[in-house]
Amino acid sequence: MAETLRVYLEEGSSHAAAARRLGVHTNTISYRVQKAAGLLGRPVDSRRLETSAALMLLDVLRARAEAQPDASPTAC
């Protein structure tokens, strides 16, 4: 879902452009964006900068965890 949100935001919140880029149907993008909004408790577009920053932080933490496979992700 993180990759879908990243692409969706990079494509200016365009369901069609995100679907083309990810190679999925536009309904799939719509479903994932709605699911994310439910998890966030707010529309994805309402705080774009905050959401984008959280996605970047997720990437950093994942890369760090992959580089140190024995370390727990919370030990960062």
Residue, then its C-alpha position, 0 to 999 in steps of 0.5 A: m500500500a505504501e508504494t501505491l500511496r507514494v505513486y498516487l501522490e507523485e502523480g498529483s493524486s491522479h488515479a488514472a496516472a497512478a494505475r498506469r504507472l503501477g500497471v493496475h486498474t484504476n479501481t485498485i488505486s481507488y480501493r487502496v487510497q480509500k483503505a489508506a484514508g481509513l487507516l489514517g483517519r483522514p483523506v490521503d490528500s489532506r496532509r500531502l507533505e506529512t504523508s510523503a515524509a512518512l513514506m520517505l521515513l518508512d523507506v529509510l527504516r526498511a533499508r536500515a532493517e535490511a542492512q542489519p537483518d538481526a536488528s529489530p526495526t524498533a531498535c533504530 
